[in-house]
Amino acid sequence: MTDADVTSNITLNLPAMRASYEGGTLDESELLPSWHEQLQYWLDQAARLGVVEPNAMVLATADPTGRPSSRTVLAKGLDSRGVVFFTNYTSSKSHELSATRYASATFPWYSLQRQAHVRGTVEKVDPAETAAYWASRPRESQLGAWASPQSVVVSGRSALDSSLANIQRQFADADMVPVPPHWGGWRIRPEVVEFWQGRRNRMHDRLRYKQTRDGWKVERLGP
């Protein structure tokens, strides 16, 4: 039986697909003092409970005309300043971030019936911070960053393999692969951070930290 035969026998009843969320609750009294402490806490819990790539987040950006796009990236930094990820500065996402200076990201911990949402302005991280993270990457990942023309149309897989092979030869005798000039980090500096906990009957808990002139305040939102 081919994959096509298997696929043809599967019919999903999308309107009937639903799950009852029984995983937990989220009360204002349970929140930690700051949004980044709470996000770190949930990240740590997700890791301990075996969530695959708990630092994966869906990053949403928009072009100057407002057309949105999204993709999954990995959070590689978290502190009171914001959430950091690294990418190619010539990519579509970086062009959009440079144009609008705004982004949102969602951590979708489906197995825990939880998600966290971060929204705010963006900035490039300091080159020293980029260099420190770059040094921690596996060598093959470093070479891939040099070889990939991210978001650019290529003729086929062979073109990517050839590009990587060329880069491998270029740095074959180098003890350390340098940071590409077109690669680095972005930081989302949150204005709003929402924590979502699934509840029975779709009466979910939604608590958010919102930045105001007087500092951060916590608000509960309707589900």
trRosetta pair geometry for C-beta under 8 A, 3 or more apart (Angstrom, degrees):
i j d omega theta_ij theta_ji phi_ij phi_ji
1 5 4.5 -119 -167 82 86 138
1 6 6.0 98 141 -52 118 85
2 5 4.8 106 54 1 72 99
2 6 7.3 -135 100 -1 43 85
3 6 5.7 -54 -151 37 36 111
3 7 6.1 36 152 -20 68 107
4 7 5.7 -55 -146 38 31 112
4 8 6.3 33 156 -24 65 106
5 8 5.9 -54 -148 31 29 111
5 9 6.9 21 155 -15 61 107
6 9 6.1 -68 -159 35 32 106
6 10 6.9 24 150 -20 66 110
7 10 5.9 -63 -153 31 37 109
12 17 6.8 -5 180 -46 103 134
13 16 4.2 8 121 31 116 117
13 17 6.6 155 90 -37 68 83
14 17 5.6 -50 -148 15 36 117
20 200 6.1 18 -175 -122 96 76
21 113 4.6 140 -143 -157 103 139
21 198 3.0 -118 -151 143 154 114
21 199 5.7 10 95 18 117 7
21 200 6.3 -145 72 -67 70 40
21 202 7.9 102 22 -84 116 41
21 204 7.1 25 72 -95 157 90
22 113 7.8 150 44 -19 37 169
22 200 6.2 43 -90 -69 68 96
23 112 6.1 131 -179 178 154 48
23 113 3.7 166 13 40 143 130
23 114 7.3 -112 104 -38 146 86
23 197 7.3 -135 84 -170 104 88
23 198 6.0 63 31 66 112 102
24 113 7.2 160 27 75 84 115
24 114 7.9 -4 52 -65 121 108
24 197 5.8 -81 89 -168 92 126
25 197 6.3 106 -165 121 18 146
25 199 6.8 53 -107 -99 68 109
25 205 6.1 101 -166 -32 59 147
26 30 6.2 -124 -154 64 56 135
26 31 7.9 60 -179 -63 94 86
26 195 6.2 -158 -169 121 156 111
26 196 8.0 -177 23 -177 156 13
26 197 3.8 149 -15 5 118 141
26 205 3.9 169 53 114 96 147
26 207 5.9 -133 133 4 119 121
27 30 4.9 98 60 -4 76 104
27 205 7.4 -79 -63 -139 41 145
28 31 6.0 -42 -163 7 42 115
28 207 6.3 169 -90 -122 66 139
28 218 6.1 131 -138 126 101 140
28 220 6.9 -76 -63 -59 109 111
31 38 5.6 -19 -156 -96 79 137
31 195 7.4 166 -107 36 105 150
31 207 6.3 -130 -67 132 133 149
31 218 6.3 153 68 -117 165 150
32 37 4.0 -117 124 110 140 115
32 38 4.5 -173 39 -68 102 74
32 41 5.9 146 -22 -16 139 144
33 37 6.2 39 53 40 73 148
34 37 4.6 93 60 7 86 103
34 38 7.0 -156 93 -4 45 87
34 80 6.8 -35 167 -110 153 92
34 209 7.5 61 -171 -127 44 161
34 216 7.1 97 -131 52 68 160
35 38 5.7 -60 -150 40 32 110
35 39 6.1 30 155 -19 69 107
35 190 6.4 -107 108 86 155 153
35 193 4.0 103 -161 57 137 148
35 209 3.9 -129 -72 46 111 156
35 216 6.7 -139 -22 -152 105 153
36 39 5.6 -49 -139 39 34 111
36 40 6.2 38 157 -20 64 104
36 78 6.0 165 -156 167 99 91
36 79 6.1 44 -176 178 154 20
36 80 5.3 -130 17 -87 154 46
37 40 5.8 -53 -146 37 29 111
37 41 6.3 34 152 -24 62 106
38 41 5.5 -52 -149 32 31 115
38 42 6.6 26 155 -13 65 104
38 193 7.8 142 71 125 118 130
38 195 6.3 -81 146 -60 130 145
38 209 7.6 160 33 -29 140 130
39 42 5.9 -55 -148 39 32 106
39 43 6.2 36 152 -20 65 107
39 78 6.4 -137 105 -163 120 138
39 83 7.6 -88 145 -79 159 115
39 107 7.8 131 -153 5 98 149
39 116 5.7 134 -119 173 90 160
39 118 7.6 30 -104 -68 149 118
39 193 6.6 -78 -55 -175 122 138
39 195 7.9 -145 -81 -82 68 106
40 43 5.5 -55 -147 38 32 114
40 44 6.2 34 154 -21 66 105
40 78 5.9 165 -79 117 91 136
41 44 5.8 -53 -149 35 28 111
41 45 6.5 28 152 -18 63 105
42 45 5.5 -51 -146 37 35 113
42 46 6.3 38 154 -22 65 103
42 107 7.6 131 115 96 123 146
42 109 7.4 -144 165 -6 106 154
42 114 6.6 -150 -159 148 124 147
42 116 6.0 138 85 -44 154 135
42 195 7.0 -177 -48 -131 153 115
43 46 5.7 -53 -148 34 30 112
43 47 6.5 30 154 -18 64 105
43 54 5.6 133 -155 132 67 119
43 55 6.4 44 -147 -84 119 75
43 75 7.9 -94 -112 78 140 139
43 78 7.3 164 -3 12 162 169
43 107 7.5 -84 -86 -155 86 163
44 47 5.8 -56 -151 36 31 111
44 48 6.3 28 154 -17 66 107
45 48 5.8 -56 -145 38 32 109
45 49 6.1 18 160 -9 67 113
45 112 7.5 102 121 -128 109 154
46 49 6.0 -66 -144 46 26 103
46 51 4.1 -38 179 28 90 141
46 54 3.6 142 114 -137 120 130
46 107 7.9 -122 -36 161 167 125
46 109 5.1 -110 -111 -115 126 136
46 112 6.2 -96 -104 -19 84 150
46 114 7.8 -129 -79 71 108 130
47 50 8.0 62 175 -53 28 17
47 51 6.7 -69 -75 48 30 91
47 54 4.8 -111 -64 19 69 150
49 111 7.6 -173 127 107 118 118
49 112 6.5 97 89 -82 154 113
51 54 4.3 88 88 -84 117 92
51 109 5.6 -42 -122 -137 156 96
51 111 6.0 -173 -102 48 89 121
51 112 6.6 -45 -71 -23 129 113
53 56 4.2 54 130 -30 113 113
53 74 6.8 -88 -166 -109 113 105
54 107 7.6 32 172 -169 64 119
54 109 6.8 21 -139 -99 83 108
55 74 5.3 56 111 -164 104 80
55 75 4.4 -124 -175 54 96 89
55 76 7.3 93 158 -69 144 44
55 107 7.7 -58 -145 -122 28 116
56 72 5.5 4 -174 -174 104 114
56 73 7.6 162 -149 86 60 26
56 74 5.8 -41 -95 -99 56 69
56 75 7.8 -146 -75 6 9 82
56 107 7.3 123 84 -135 52 71
56 108 7.7 -48 101 44 97 81
57 72 7.0 156 80 -149 29 67
57 73 6.3 -27 65 66 80 72
57 74 7.4 124 18 -121 78 21
57 75 5.4 58 -4 -38 125 103
57 83 7.5 23 12 157 169 146
57 85 7.5 -128 53 -65 115 137
57 105 4.3 39 150 173 129 111
57 106 6.2 160 -163 74 82 32
57 107 4.9 -47 -100 -79 91 66
57 108 7.9 135 -128 0 47 72
57 118 7.8 -9 -163 29 148 113
58 70 5.5 23 173 177 98 119
58 71 7.3 177 -151 93 65 17
58 72 5.5 -42 -95 -91 61 69
58 105 6.6 161 76 -155 45 60
58 106 4.8 -12 52 56 99 92
58 108 6.3 36 -10 -16 114 115
59 70 6.5 168 84 -150 45 68
59 71 6.0 -20 57 65 91 68
59 72 7.3 133 10 -124 81 18
59 73 4.9 11 -12 15 130 115
59 85 6.9 -102 -70 37 142 161
59 93 6.6 45 113 -145 130 139
59 103 6.3 -12 -167 -177 91 124
59 104 7.7 156 -154 86 47 45
59 105 4.9 -17 -100 -101 64 95
60 68 6.0 -6 -171 -168 101 114
60 69 7.3 167 -148 86 59 37
60 70 4.4 -25 -95 -95 74 99
60 103 6.6 153 78 -165 56 71
60 104 4.8 -9 57 64 108 91
60 105 7.1 -173 17 -80 73 42
60 106 7.7 37 -12 -3 109 97
61 68 7.1 156 87 -150 36 65
61 69 6.0 -17 64 62 81 83
61 70 7.5 156 19 -87 62 49
61 93 5.3 140 7 -144 151 73
61 96 4.0 111 145 109 128 136
61 97 5.8 -75 -126 -59 136 74
61 100 7.1 158 -169 45 86 132
61 102 7.9 140 -136 90 69 61
61 103 5.4 -29 -90 -111 79 93
62 66 5.5 -13 176 -150 132 32
62 67 6.3 152 -157 73 79 34
62 68 4.7 -42 -93 -93 88 62
62 69 7.3 150 -97 15 39 68
62 96 6.2 163 76 -170 23 123
62 100 5.9 65 71 -45 84 167
62 102 7.6 -12 36 81 100 102
63 66 7.2 -42 69 25 67 19
63 67 5.0 2 34 54 107 91
63 69 7.7 52 -29 -3 89 109
63 95 7.8 2 -115 114 87 100
63 96 5.3 -84 -86 -112 54 100
63 99 6.6 18 -157 75 53 153
63 100 7.6 -179 -165 -35 13 120
64 99 4.9 -95 -60 164 94 134
64 100 6.6 -170 -89 -65 56 88
69 92 6.8 -30 86 132 160 127
69 93 7.4 -127 93 -89 117 75
69 96 7.1 -167 42 -42 112 165
71 93 6.7 -99 38 -67 125 131
73 85 4.5 65 135 -173 130 153
73 87 6.6 -55 -127 -66 136 118
73 93 7.9 151 -52 161 136 175
73 105 7.7 -70 53 -126 103 124
74 85 6.3 143 77 -131 45 103
75 78 6.3 38 161 -54 124 105
75 83 5.3 -54 -133 -173 118 106
75 84 6.9 99 -162 67 69 48
75 85 5.7 -73 -104 -74 41 91
75 105 7.6 122 -72 148 107 152
75 107 7.6 -34 -12 -85 136 111
76 84 5.6 -70 71 102 75 92
76 85 5.8 111 13 -117 92 45
76 86 5.8 -16 30 -5 148 100
76 133 5.9 73 145 -142 136 139
76 185 7.3 -113 70 -118 120 118
77 83 6.9 147 85 -165 67 38
77 84 3.1 10 52 43 115 124
77 85 7.8 -145 28 -53 84 34
77 125 7.5 90 38 -99 160 151
77 129 7.4 20 -87 178 161 123
77 133 7.4 -82 -51 -78 112 134
77 185 7.2 36 10 -160 135 145
77 187 7.3 -53 85 -104 126 94
78 82 7.9 -100 -131 122 50 33
78 83 5.5 1 -101 -111 80 69
78 84 7.2 -138 -55 20 44 81
79 82 7.5 5 63 40 64 36
81 187 6.3 -17 128 -179 106 144
81 189 6.4 -56 169 -109 66 91
82 118 7.8 120 -158 178 80 137
82 120 7.0 -130 -120 76 118 138
82 187 4.4 106 82 172 131 97
82 188 5.0 -171 -179 84 121 49
82 189 4.3 -85 -68 -92 136 47
82 190 6.0 161 -118 -10 82 75
83 105 6.5 -120 92 57 147 146
83 118 5.5 72 6 117 140 173
83 187 7.0 150 73 -155 36 62
83 188 4.8 -8 57 51 91 103
83 190 7.3 61 -1 -43 98 104
84 125 5.8 42 -133 -66 124 139
84 129 7.5 -100 -144 151 159 132
84 185 5.2 7 -171 -176 108 126
84 186 7.0 164 -147 83 61 42
84 187 4.9 -28 -92 -96 81 77
84 188 7.8 -162 -74 17 33 69
85 105 7.9 155 -18 -103 134 155
85 185 6.8 165 89 -147 28 78
85 186 6.0 -12 62 57 76 89
86 130 6.9 129 -119 -131 116 83
86 133 6.1 -171 -53 115 146 146
86 134 7.9 173 -154 -70 158 74
86 183 7.2 42 175 173 100 89
86 184 6.5 -109 -142 152 86 22
86 185 4.6 -48 -92 -90 77 74
86 186 7.6 163 -97 14 31 68
87 91 5.7 -72 155 24 115 145
87 93 6.3 -28 138 74 165 126
87 94 6.1 -166 102 -54 117 108
87 150 7.4 -170 178 142 89 171
87 183 7.4 -140 115 -145 27 72
87 184 7.8 -23 58 68 51 42
87 185 7.9 100 16 -113 64 34
87 186 6.8 -13 27 0 107 111
88 91 4.3 107 76 -34 98 103
88 94 6.6 -120 100 -9 57 140
88 145 7.0 180 -77 -156 90 82
88 148 6.9 -120 -61 96 144 105
88 150 3.9 153 39 30 153 143
88 151 7.5 -160 80 5 130 102
88 180 7.9 -15 -121 88 80 138
88 182 5.9 13 -162 132 80 99
88 183 5.6 -42 -108 -99 53 78
89 94 4.7 180 -152 -177 40 160
89 124 7.8 20 -109 -112 120 126
89 182 5.1 -141 48 -175 95 59
89 183 6.4 -146 -6 -83 89 20
89 184 5.8 21 -52 32 115 95
90 94 6.5 13 4 67 8 136
90 95 7.6 28 -168 -51 37 96
90 149 7.9 -53 98 -161 131 63
90 150 6.6 134 81 61 84 94
90 151 7.4 -157 120 48 73 114
90 182 5.0 -16 -15 -170 108 125
91 94 4.8 94 56 9 79 102
91 95 7.1 -137 97 -6 42 86
91 150 4.2 -37 -90 118 99 123
91 151 4.6 127 -148 -12 64 128
92 95 5.7 -55 -150 34 33 112
92 96 6.4 27 155 -15 66 107
92 150 8.0 -123 2 136 72 91
92 151 4.2 174 -22 -136 89 148
93 96 5.8 -59 -152 39 32 109
93 97 6.2 31 152 -18 67 108
93 151 7.8 -165 1 -65 70 140
94 97 5.5 -51 -140 39 34 111
94 98 6.1 38 157 -22 65 104
94 186 7.3 -159 -109 -56 81 131
95 98 5.8 -55 -149 35 28 112
95 99 6.4 23 154 -18 62 110
96 99 5.7 -58 -147 37 32 110
96 100 6.1 -8 169 12 69 111
97 100 6.8 -72 -131 53 24 83
97 101 6.8 71 177 -94 59 30
97 102 7.9 -163 -134 45 61 31
97 103 6.0 -12 -108 -54 99 121
97 122 5.1 -58 -162 86 110 154
97 186 6.0 -34 172 -129 165 148
98 101 7.5 13 -161 -64 17 68
100 103 7.9 124 90 -56 114 65
101 121 5.6 -1 150 -155 92 88
101 122 5.7 -156 -164 50 51 81
101 123 7.8 28 -150 -72 94 59
102 120 7.3 -130 -142 134 72 24
102 121 5.8 -49 -96 -108 66 50
102 122 6.5 -169 -86 0 13 95
103 119 7.5 -150 105 -138 44 55
103 120 7.5 -13 60 65 66 49
103 122 5.1 49 7 -50 112 127
103 186 7.6 62 6 145 157 136
103 188 5.4 -99 75 -104 110 111
104 117 6.7 1 -178 -176 107 92
104 118 6.6 167 -156 89 59 53
104 119 4.1 -10 -107 -102 96 87
104 120 7.9 109 -92 7 61 46
104 188 7.8 109 -112 -146 22 144
105 117 7.4 170 88 -152 44 51
105 118 4.9 -6 58 58 90 100
105 119 7.8 -180 21 -74 56 51
105 188 6.1 -151 3 -14 120 167
106 115 5.7 4 -177 179 100 120
106 116 7.2 165 -153 83 54 44
106 117 4.9 -13 -103 -103 83 79
106 118 7.7 -172 -76 22 38 67
107 115 6.0 168 82 -157 61 64
107 116 4.5 10 43 50 112 91
107 117 7.8 -142 22 -67 69 39
108 115 5.2 -9 -110 -110 51 111
109 112 4.2 -9 137 40 116 114
109 113 7.8 -36 105 34 85 20
109 114 4.5 -4 70 71 115 92
109 115 6.2 -179 28 -85 72 51
109 116 7.9 37 0 -1 109 85
110 113 7.4 25 -176 -75 36 38
113 197 6.9 56 118 -166 89 58
113 198 3.6 -90 175 37 105 126
114 195 7.6 -19 -165 -172 101 79
114 196 6.5 147 -160 86 52 68
114 197 5.6 -12 -106 -105 83 62
114 198 7.0 -112 -65 0 42 86
115 196 4.7 -3 60 58 83 117
116 193 7.0 1 -179 -177 98 89
116 194 6.9 170 -157 87 52 54
116 195 5.4 -12 -109 -105 85 65
116 196 7.1 -168 -80 20 35 79
117 192 7.7 -10 110 118 95 96
117 193 7.0 169 86 -155 54 45
117 194 4.4 -1 54 54 103 100
117 196 7.0 47 -9 -14 104 114
118 188 5.6 103 130 115 121 139
118 190 5.0 -86 -160 -94 91 116
118 192 7.7 162 -152 91 36 59
118 193 5.2 -1 -106 -110 71 84
119 188 7.8 -77 -136 180 14 125
119 190 6.5 75 60 -139 38 77
119 191 6.2 -54 103 52 78 88
119 192 4.8 -2 57 60 103 98
119 193 7.7 -173 24 -77 65 45
120 188 5.5 117 61 172 95 82
120 189 4.9 -117 129 89 132 52
120 190 4.2 -169 -20 -124 140 23
120 191 4.2 149 -105 -6 92 76
120 192 7.0 172 -60 26 87 60
121 188 7.6 153 82 -156 32 54
121 189 5.1 -17 68 57 83 104
121 191 7.1 76 -8 -36 78 108
122 186 5.4 -3 -172 -178 119 109
122 187 6.5 155 -153 79 64 48
122 188 5.5 -33 -96 -98 83 56
122 189 7.0 174 -94 10 27 80
123 186 7.3 153 80 -156 30 64
123 187 5.3 -17 62 58 81 98
123 189 6.5 31 6 -21 105 118
124 184 6.1 35 -161 115 106 131
124 185 6.8 118 -165 84 61 59
124 186 6.1 -49 -103 -101 49 59
124 187 7.6 83 175 13 6 84
125 129 4.4 -90 156 80 120 132
125 130 5.8 146 87 -51 109 85
125 184 6.5 -160 53 164 88 99
125 185 3.6 -5 22 85 128 116
125 186 6.9 -130 -17 -77 88 8
125 187 5.3 105 -72 -32 88 105
126 129 4.6 92 63 3 84 103
126 130 7.2 -152 96 -4 45 85
127 130 5.4 -53 -148 37 38 114
127 131 6.1 40 154 -22 69 104
127 179 7.9 160 -163 86 88 158
127 184 7.1 -61 -108 -124 61 131
128 131 5.6 -51 -146 35 32 113
128 132 6.5 36 153 -22 64 103
129 132 5.7 -50 -148 32 32 112
129 133 6.7 26 155 -11 63 104
129 185 6.2 -73 110 38 108 146
130 133 6.1 -62 -153 40 31 104
130 134 6.0 35 152 -25 68 110
130 179 6.1 92 131 -147 108 153
130 183 7.5 150 -173 118 128 74
130 184 4.3 -43 -111 -138 148 83
130 185 5.0 -158 -89 -1 86 98
131 134 5.4 -52 -142 35 31 116
131 135 6.5 36 158 -24 63 103
131 179 5.7 -97 -99 -32 70 143
132 135 6.0 -52 -154 28 28 112
132 136 7.2 23 150 -16 59 106
133 136 5.7 -62 -160 33 40 111
133 137 7.1 49 146 -36 68 97
133 185 6.7 90 30 -59 150 128
134 137 5.8 -46 -159 11 39 116
134 142 6.8 84 -172 -109 87 105
134 179 4.7 -76 -102 -90 174 101
134 183 7.7 104 -97 114 122 120
135 176 7.8 -16 -119 -150 85 119
137 141 4.5 -113 173 86 111 124
137 142 5.3 136 98 -57 120 85
137 145 8.0 33 132 -16 164 133
138 141 4.6 92 62 5 84 105
138 142 7.2 -148 97 -7 45 85
139 142 5.4 -54 -153 34 37 115
139 143 6.4 34 152 -18 69 103
139 177 6.3 128 -146 -5 77 128
140 143 5.6 -50 -146 37 35 111
140 144 6.3 41 151 -24 64 104
141 144 5.5 -50 -148 33 33 116
141 145 6.7 39 152 -24 63 99
142 145 5.8 -52 -156 28 33 112
142 146 7.1 29 149 -13 62 102
142 177 4.2 132 135 81 136 142
143 146 5.7 -55 -157 36 38 111
143 147 6.1 27 151 -16 71 113
143 164 6.5 80 138 -153 107 82
143 167 5.1 146 -167 120 89 121
143 168 5.9 43 -161 -79 147 70
143 171 6.6 -147 -102 50 99 137
143 177 6.3 -114 -66 -117 67 161
144 147 5.6 -62 -139 42 33 107
144 148 5.8 26 168 -23 71 113
144 164 6.6 -4 -102 -114 62 111
145 148 6.5 -52 -130 31 23 105
145 180 5.7 -152 130 3 102 129
145 183 5.2 48 172 -106 125 158
146 167 4.7 145 100 -142 119 140
146 170 7.9 -133 142 69 148 135
146 171 7.6 122 33 -20 168 136
146 177 7.2 -114 -28 -177 134 123
146 180 5.3 173 -95 -71 69 123
147 160 7.1 91 142 -167 111 67
147 163 4.4 132 -168 128 92 98
147 164 4.2 51 -160 -87 169 59
147 166 7.3 139 -117 59 100 87
147 167 4.4 -114 -70 -1 96 145
148 160 7.1 18 -108 -140 71 102
148 163 7.4 129 -76 110 32 140
149 152 3.9 -47 135 43 110 133
149 154 6.6 136 58 -70 117 109
149 163 7.3 -115 -16 -132 94 167
154 159 4.6 -166 177 84 112 138
154 160 6.1 75 138 -51 167 87
155 158 7.6 -46 94 63 99 90
155 159 4.7 115 48 -40 90 140
156 159 5.6 117 58 -1 59 97
156 160 8.0 -120 110 3 44 86
157 160 5.7 -56 -160 36 44 109
157 161 6.2 41 147 -18 74 106
158 161 5.5 -54 -144 40 36 111
158 162 6.0 39 155 -22 68 106
159 162 5.7 -53 -145 36 29 112
159 163 6.4 32 153 -21 62 105
160 163 5.6 -53 -149 34 32 113
160 164 6.4 31 154 -17 65 105
161 164 5.8 -54 -150 37 32 110
161 165 6.3 34 152 -21 65 106
162 165 5.6 -53 -147 35 32 113
162 166 6.4 35 153 -21 64 104
163 166 5.7 -54 -152 33 31 113
163 167 6.5 27 153 -16 64 106
164 167 5.7 -56 -149 38 33 109
164 168 6.3 38 152 -23 67 104
165 168 5.6 -50 -147 33 32 114
165 169 6.6 30 154 -16 63 103
166 169 5.9 -57 -154 37 31 109
166 170 6.3 35 149 -25 65 107
167 170 5.3 -50 -145 32 36 117
167 171 6.4 2 166 8 68 106
168 171 6.8 -74 -145 52 24 85
168 172 6.4 57 151 -73 62 85
169 172 5.5 -17 -148 -30 33 119
171 174 4.3 -57 -162 30 78 126
171 177 5.2 31 -167 -105 156 92
174 177 6.0 103 106 -82 132 54
174 178 7.9 -82 -178 -15 149 79
179 183 6.1 -140 -179 76 82 106
179 184 7.4 61 174 -81 127 78
180 183 4.2 72 64 5 101 115
190 193 4.9 18 -178 -53 155 98
190 209 7.7 57 129 89 134 108
190 211 7.2 150 118 -26 74 121
191 210 7.4 13 149 -153 67 63
191 211 5.0 -98 -152 34 56 120
192 208 5.8 0 -171 178 92 127
192 209 7.2 161 -154 84 44 58
192 210 5.3 -1 -109 -108 82 74
192 211 7.2 -112 -62 10 49 83
193 208 6.4 163 84 -155 42 75
193 209 4.7 2 56 51 96 102
194 206 6.2 -7 -171 -169 114 89
194 207 7.1 158 -154 86 64 37
194 208 3.9 -31 -98 -95 76 103
194 209 7.9 -155 -74 25 38 60
194 221 7.3 -18 -134 12 124 138
195 205 8.0 -17 111 118 84 97
195 206 7.6 161 81 -151 49 43
195 207 5.2 -14 59 66 97 87
195 208 7.1 173 16 -86 64 48
196 204 6.1 11 -168 159 88 132
196 205 7.1 155 -155 87 41 62
196 206 5.3 -1 -106 -105 77 77
197 204 6.4 169 82 -168 49 84
197 205 4.3 1 55 57 102 109
197 206 8.0 -159 28 -68 64 41
198 204 5.5 -49 -123 -113 37 105
199 202 7.5 55 78 163 76 5
199 203 5.0 -65 97 82 124 68
199 204 4.8 168 21 -105 92 38
199 205 5.8 97 -36 -17 124 79
199 223 7.4 -103 43 -92 112 153
200 203 6.8 -6 81 39 56 95
202 223 6.2 162 152 130 69 136
203 223 5.6 171 -152 15 32 153
204 223 4.0 134 44 -127 81 123
205 220 7.8 -63 -160 -142 71 101
205 223 7.6 -15 -38 -79 15 108
206 220 6.7 113 82 -165 67 59
206 221 4.0 -55 104 63 123 99
206 222 7.3 -8 45 75 128 16
206 223 5.9 160 -11 -93 115 60
207 218 6.1 0 -177 -171 102 103
207 219 7.3 163 -154 82 56 41
207 220 5.6 -30 -100 -100 72 66
207 221 7.6 -172 -84 14 23 81
208 218 7.1 161 83 -149 38 57
208 219 5.4 -18 62 60 88 88
208 221 6.3 37 -2 -19 114 117
209 216 5.0 -1 -175 -173 102 120
209 217 7.4 155 -152 76 56 29
209 218 5.8 -32 -94 -93 61 69
210 216 6.8 146 72 -153 34 66
210 217 5.7 -27 62 62 88 79
210 218 7.7 149 15 -100 78 20
210 219 5.8 12 -1 4 124 119
211 215 7.6 -89 -145 169 62 26
211 216 5.7 -38 -97 -95 56 72
212 215 6.5 -2 62 60 83 34
212 216 7.2 143 19 -106 79 20
212 217 5.7 14 1 1 128 110
214 217 7.6 42 79 -45 100 110
